[in-house]
Amino acid sequence: MTVRLKTLLLTLTVLFFSQWSSGQPLERYRQLKDTTYISKNLGYNKHIQITVPLEYQEDLKQNFPLIILFDIQNKRQYQYLLKSIDYLTANEQMPSAVIVGVEAGAGNKRYKETQLKISDTSCLGDNNEDYIFKELIPMMRGNFKAGQFTMLIGHSRYGFLTTYLLAKHFEELNAVISISPFMQQPQIDLTKLLTVQLGNADLKHTVYYRYAMGNDYPDDYKKLTTALKSPDFHPKRFDADGWWFPNADHNTTPALTITRALYEVFAYWHSCQIRYNSESNTSVSTIDDLKPQVADHYGASLNFSIGILNGKGNAFYNKGDYANAILAWQQLVAQYPNFLLGYLHIAKCQKELKQPTTQTMNAFKSNLPGSSIFTAEQKAGLLKEAEEFSLGKD
């Protein structure tokens, strides 16, 4: 491999993780769509923002976990939650996800959207439930590559609603993070509803529930925690935990909650990645055993990250095990055909083994134009080096 190619590969690897950090609000994500449309169930305009990972492309075969973030009108809170997801994704601690931010209606619509008719007949909480499950989620799955894994994140009034939705839709959800939720409204006690519904559930996969309160609802926190930790409440595959921050104000709890909650939801996924990428794992085929375990745990497929898959190839390459390095990088480009460096990695291993590289370089060139990961300038540099590599120049 030429010195220039070595330098380019190193530079592009760094750029992959940093190109969006300069002049961009996020490192591993980009905003795909900012739009407003009329909800059939609510009867008025809903403003949403769709944020996707850098590797997102419409022609990719794979889907991504779906995360729904409520209250994008609260810009400080929304940006902190979004950047927390970005930070954990960039550090391979959680999988890349498709994120949809949902703005609450203006004026008193936020109250109406999160208040159930059983408490106030003039309110639209039940309509909002239908909007989320009959409009928003199907739209994200049908048009924006959202997979079956679905997480809701809500604060305050939307903390209340997301907890309610968990009790009603635990078979359709994988994780709910409810921050500073109040647990009681007229005619409804969420602690009772949640424990009754989940207590009788036969869960087919692990369902995560994380909640936190500060100095806003300490009594609700104590009542909910006591109920969930009761020896009489022990549903299988329901993973619930909460935290109380006694001196934290209402608007502080999202920042205190989000990273730990996300970490715990995706800790099992991360542990499987680590098992695959560990030095003790000398078999590329281990991934074929781990993927079904992840799917069984979460009830949905969650792909390993580019960084982990690329790292496994590098580990084999550095040991001179070019055959296994090829297999590892082939797994990478099978999931992420737009990660163009994977093809160059494969080609250099094939060259070491005196194998033909034509098919690999053709795949590189066919995926070059549409790759969402690299800039036009980077693509031009990659193409030049690939052509020189194919010619065998030093």
Secondary structure, DSSP 8 states (H G I E B T S, - for coil): --HHHHHHHHHHHHHHHHTTTSSSS-SSEEEEEEEEEE-TTTSSEEEEEEEEETT--TT-S--EEEEEEE-TTSHHHHHHHHHHHHHHHHTTSS---EEEEE---TTTHHHHHHS-TTT-TT--HHHHHHIIIIIIHHHHHHHS-EEEEEEEEEETHHHHHHHHHHHH-TTT-SEEEEES---EETTEEHHHHHHHHHHT---SS-EEEEEEE-SS-HHHHHHHHHHHT-TT---TTEEEEEEE-TT--TTTHHHHHHHHHHHHHTHHHHHHHHHHHSTT---TTHHHHHHHHHHHHHSS-----HHHHHHHHHHHHHTT-HHHHHHHHHHHHHH-TT-THHHHHHHHHHHHTT---HHHHHHHHHHTTT-SSS-HHHHHHHHHHHHHHHHT--
